[in-house]
Amino acid sequence: MTAEKLERDPKNQLLCRGPNYRLSGEAIRDQALFAAGLLVEKIGGPSVKPWQPAGVWSEAGASGGDYTPDQGEGRYRRSLYSFIKRTAPPPNMVTLDAGSREICQPRRLTTNTPLQPLIFLNDLTFFECARHLADRTIKEQPSGATAQYQHAFSIRNKRAFMKKTSPPRNKFAATKTLTARR
């Protein structure tokens, strides 16, 4: 980081710098859903079952029947609400260094393995995110691959960096909503 870049872009709106570590597995999934416009930001509620490869539970010898992923908005809820069976965790999250949830992990280790990029190519969640973003881009910018690429990049940046939200009326509103449901 040079002083010139810092002076020119103090709030990093031109994206001249980035973090020196990658996101956690759950945050990567949530960011992909958010960029595609699929993330359901509903607060609270029961656990959801996002997509997992068929047979994961039976191969791990996990009791409790077969895993049936949720349909509809349950597939696109934040990873925080995902149901995880400790004896058969989602393979994509294990590969992306998510915690096993058997013990508390105050700090996560991050690795870089050749399997991690394959998650983005083969996991149904990431495939759906890419398809949804591509469909939207083609509809909104039908001419030329370069223009479509620029449009997809601008869609992603508008959602991530320029989302207009109204300030909360009460900073404890979400907590009150959750406790009222109990």
C-alpha positions as CSV (number, residue, x, y, z in Angstrom):
1,M,0.0,0.0,0.0
2,T,1.5,3.2,-1.1
3,A,0.8,6.7,0.4
4,E,-0.4,7.8,-3.1
5,K,-3.0,5.0,-3.3
6,L,-4.1,5.7,0.3
7,E,-4.5,9.4,-0.5
8,R,-6.4,8.8,-3.7
9,D,-8.7,6.1,-2.3
10,P,-9.0,6.5,1.5
11,K,-12.3,4.5,1.8
12,N,-11.1,1.8,-0.7
13,Q,-14.0,2.5,-3.1
14,L,-11.8,1.8,-6.1
15,L,-10.8,-1.6,-4.5
16,C,-7.1,-0.9,-4.6
17,R,-6.5,-3.0,-1.5
18,G,-8.0,-6.1,0.1
19,P,-7.7,-8.3,3.1
20,N,-4.7,-10.5,3.6
21,Y,-6.8,-13.5,4.6
22,R,-9.7,-15.2,3.1
23,L,-13.3,-15.5,4.4
24,S,-14.5,-18.5,6.4
25,G,-16.4,-21.2,4.6
26,E,-19.7,-20.0,5.8
27,A,-19.0,-16.4,4.8
28,I,-17.8,-17.5,1.4
29,R,-21.2,-19.3,0.8
30,D,-23.1,-16.3,2.2
31,Q,-21.2,-13.9,-0.1
32,A,-21.9,-16.0,-3.1
33,L,-25.6,-16.0,-2.3
34,F,-25.6,-12.3,-1.6
35,A,-23.8,-11.4,-4.9
36,A,-26.3,-13.5,-6.9
37,G,-29.2,-11.8,-5.1
38,L,-30.4,-15.1,-3.6
39,L,-29.5,-14.6,0.1
40,V,-32.6,-14.7,2.4
41,E,-31.8,-12.3,5.2
42,K,-34.6,-13.3,7.5
43,I,-33.5,-13.2,11.2
44,G,-34.3,-16.1,13.4
45,G,-36.3,-19.2,12.8
46,P,-35.7,-22.9,12.7
47,S,-32.5,-24.5,11.2
48,V,-32.4,-25.0,7.5
49,K,-30.9,-27.8,5.4
50,P,-28.9,-26.5,2.4
51,W,-27.8,-28.7,-0.4
52,Q,-25.4,-31.6,0.4
53,P,-24.3,-34.4,-1.9
54,A,-26.5,-37.5,-1.8
55,G,-25.5,-40.2,0.6
56,V,-23.3,-38.1,2.9
57,W,-25.1,-39.2,6.0
58,S,-25.3,-42.8,5.1
59,E,-21.6,-43.0,4.1
60,A,-20.6,-41.5,7.4
61,G,-22.7,-44.0,9.3
62,A,-24.8,-41.3,10.7
63,S,-28.1,-42.3,12.3
64,G,-31.3,-40.3,11.9
65,G,-32.3,-41.1,8.3
66,D,-31.4,-39.6,5.0
67,Y,-30.6,-36.0,4.5
68,T,-33.3,-34.1,2.6
69,P,-32.3,-30.6,1.7
70,D,-34.9,-27.8,2.1
71,Q,-36.7,-26.4,-0.9
72,G,-37.5,-22.8,-1.5
73,E,-36.0,-20.0,0.7
74,G,-34.5,-22.5,3.1
75,R,-31.8,-23.3,0.6
76,Y,-30.7,-19.7,0.6
77,R,-30.7,-18.7,4.2
78,R,-27.5,-17.6,5.9
79,S,-25.0,-20.4,6.8
80,L,-25.5,-19.4,10.5
81,Y,-28.9,-21.2,10.4
82,S,-27.7,-24.4,8.7
83,F,-28.4,-27.7,10.4
84,I,-25.1,-29.5,10.8
85,K,-24.8,-33.1,12.0
86,R,-21.4,-33.4,13.7
87,T,-20.8,-36.9,12.5
88,A,-21.6,-35.9,8.9
89,P,-20.7,-32.3,8.3
90,P,-21.2,-30.7,4.8
91,P,-18.2,-31.7,2.7
92,N,-18.0,-28.2,1.2
93,M,-17.7,-26.5,4.6
94,V,-15.1,-29.0,5.8
95,T,-13.0,-28.4,2.7
96,L,-13.3,-24.6,3.2
97,D,-12.1,-25.0,6.9
98,A,-15.4,-24.6,8.7
99,G,-15.4,-25.7,12.3
100,S,-16.5,-29.2,13.3
101,R,-18.7,-27.8,16.1
102,E,-17.6,-30.5,18.4
103,I,-15.6,-28.0,20.5
104,C,-15.4,-24.3,20.7
105,Q,-12.9,-22.8,18.2
106,P,-11.8,-19.3,19.2
107,R,-9.6,-19.2,16.1
108,R,-9.8,-21.0,12.8
109,L,-7.0,-22.3,10.8
110,T,-7.1,-21.4,7.1
111,T,-5.6,-23.7,4.5
112,N,-5.2,-23.5,0.8
113,T,-5.7,-26.8,-1.0
114,P,-6.4,-27.8,-4.6
115,L,-9.8,-29.1,-3.5
116,Q,-11.1,-25.7,-2.4
117,P,-11.5,-24.2,-6.0
118,L,-13.2,-27.5,-7.0
119,I,-16.0,-26.7,-4.5
120,F,-16.8,-23.5,-6.5
121,L,-17.0,-25.6,-9.7
122,N,-18.9,-28.6,-8.4
123,D,-21.1,-27.5,-5.4
124,L,-24.7,-27.0,-6.4
125,T,-25.0,-23.9,-4.3
126,F,-22.2,-22.1,-6.0
127,F,-23.4,-23.4,-9.4
128,E,-26.9,-21.9,-8.7
129,C,-25.4,-18.6,-7.6
130,A,-23.3,-18.4,-10.8
131,R,-26.3,-19.3,-13.0
132,H,-28.6,-16.8,-11.4
133,L,-26.0,-14.0,-11.8
134,A,-25.3,-15.0,-15.4
135,D,-29.1,-15.1,-16.3
136,R,-29.6,-11.7,-14.8
137,T,-26.6,-10.3,-16.6
138,I,-27.7,-11.6,-20.0
139,K,-31.2,-10.2,-19.5
140,E,-30.0,-6.8,-18.4
141,Q,-27.0,-6.6,-20.8
142,P,-27.7,-8.6,-23.9
143,S,-24.9,-7.3,-26.1
144,G,-21.3,-8.5,-26.0
145,A,-19.3,-10.6,-23.5
146,T,-17.1,-7.7,-22.4
147,A,-20.2,-5.5,-21.6
148,Q,-21.8,-8.5,-19.8
149,Y,-18.7,-9.1,-17.7
150,Q,-18.6,-5.4,-16.7
151,H,-22.3,-5.4,-15.9
152,A,-21.9,-8.6,-13.7
153,F,-19.0,-7.0,-11.9
154,S,-21.0,-3.8,-11.3
155,I,-24.1,-5.8,-10.0
156,R,-21.8,-7.5,-7.5
157,N,-20.2,-4.3,-6.4
158,K,-23.5,-2.4,-6.1
159,R,-24.9,-5.1,-3.9
160,A,-21.8,-5.5,-1.8
161,F,-20.6,-1.9,-1.4
162,M,-23.4,0.4,-2.2
163,K,-26.4,-1.2,-0.6
164,K,-28.7,1.6,0.8
165,T,-30.1,0.6,4.1
166,S,-32.1,2.8,6.4
167,P,-30.7,3.3,9.8
168,P,-32.4,1.1,12.4
169,R,-34.9,2.9,14.6
170,N,-33.8,1.0,17.6
171,K,-30.5,-0.9,17.7
172,F,-32.0,-3.7,19.7
173,A,-34.9,-4.2,17.3
174,A,-33.6,-7.5,16.0
175,T,-33.0,-8.8,19.5
176,K,-36.5,-7.9,20.5
177,T,-37.9,-9.6,17.5
178,L,-36.0,-12.8,18.3
179,T,-37.0,-12.9,22.0
180,A,-40.6,-12.1,21.2
181,R,-40.8,-15.4,19.2
182,R,-39.8,-17.6,22.1
